[in-house]
Amino acid sequence: MDIPTKNTRKILVTQALPYANAPLHLGHILEAVQTDIWTRFQNMNGNQCYFFCADDTHGTPVMLKAKEKGITPEELIKDVLNDHKETYDLYGIKFTNFYTTHSEENKKYSEKIYLEAKKNNLISKEIVEQLYDENEQMFLSDRFIKGSCPKCGAPDQHGDNCSVCGASYDVLEIKDPISILSNSEPIKKDSEHIFFDLPKKIDTLREFLNKSNLQTPIKNKLKEWLSDDLKKWDISRDEPYFGFKIPDEINKYFYVWVDAPIGYIASMDNWFKNNNIDTKEVWSPNSNYEIFHFIGKDIAYFHGLFWPALLSSANFKLPNGIFVHGFLTVNGEKMSKSKGTGILAKEFANIINPETLRYYFAAKLNNKVEDIDLNFEDYVQRINSDLVGKYLNIASRSASFIKKNKNVLSTNINKNILNNLILKKDEIISLYETREYSKLVRIIMDLADDINKYINEQTPWKKDINEAVDITSTAINAFYIITTYLHPIIPNITNEAFKFLNIKKISIDDVDKTEINKINNYKPLLNRLDKI
């Protein structure tokens, strides 16, 4: 479908990078769907919006997973990259570019930003005490330590941030640490590490938090962390490690959280150079591009503090906004393989139309940092009631009357009925912009309800053919408006609906200008769901 652009805004969007050691689960899809809906809406609303992502490929877990499989890390991340791309495609996630952090572009920008920070006296060295697994003969990266959170006491926390209270801390602070590689208690061992001087960026970070588009609870939490004894950030890791070597250092590698977000820039750079866009200009402080990150609440600390500090150190543009979401639960339970709720995205797509999951998520999502529950009973009821029983029902029950008129619609349509839908356009646009998807879904389904009531009240089956075509032509034009409103949420179903309507250009602006003249024969676009 051709989507016109007005060049009113230039927007760059990213979602958190999935890690390259495992297939995608439904939690990954939750984030991808809400980001994809927003980028599709922006483009449909006449803006130039580009959506970038990449696989997060570096670190000890990838190295160990490759060793377990008897292949190189490079082979592993190549296989996972292909699998991730295929999975996202199943759910209609339309990236401008999906790349990898193990790239020349990422190496270039990681080194560039690091060297600029070094030039600006933000880099120093210190001897640090680390946890070391004597059985495995290696320093332990954060995620291979399990223990209790030093802030809230939550058990079974991995690494240097807590999934319960969201705190970030030095991994040495974790209580009762255990190496999950050997299930042994690690020892403490000294090593020289490289640090980024985060406290020197405190004024920049305060200004960033005041100016940027962040949800209030996240902004408050970041300000709280900012006031809580901000420390230098350890940005190096020791051999053995899969990643980029730090310039002018021996056997020292960039910590994955340094080059992972820089992977956003690298993915853009990879695409920009083939599309006549200057990366340097886009990421300059005076850039006219808007930059937004969609992330989970567990990584708000890194994106809200470390990332802008790192960008600022090299005089790069800071994000305009960071949109944080909650986790996904399944039937009220935390996602877990052992409980049968750790559902892989590819497996789910094999048993159900993935487009329906997009709709279900949209019907529950808002701009708050709330967890979303995937309840299968509710899922089936909602899809059957909303998409089949309300939305598509308008087309299926109207098309048969118009078919009797050689699929040609009447021009004698009820403008008042259509105006009621058109009057909701600005509110729909506003709700998309502010990511209030559940509210706009309710509004759209109320509109669909109204059109079904209109058909019921007008009883076209009791009228002569001319009057019946007048009634159902009004309904089909209403179906077009509703389809346009729904397009960012269920793009594949609505694309099929646009083919049925003979519509080739899609724009929210056009809902009050376009009139449907002739349709094609209607074919069911979605079947009712059975119990999952």
Disulfide bonds with the S-S distance in Angstrom:
none
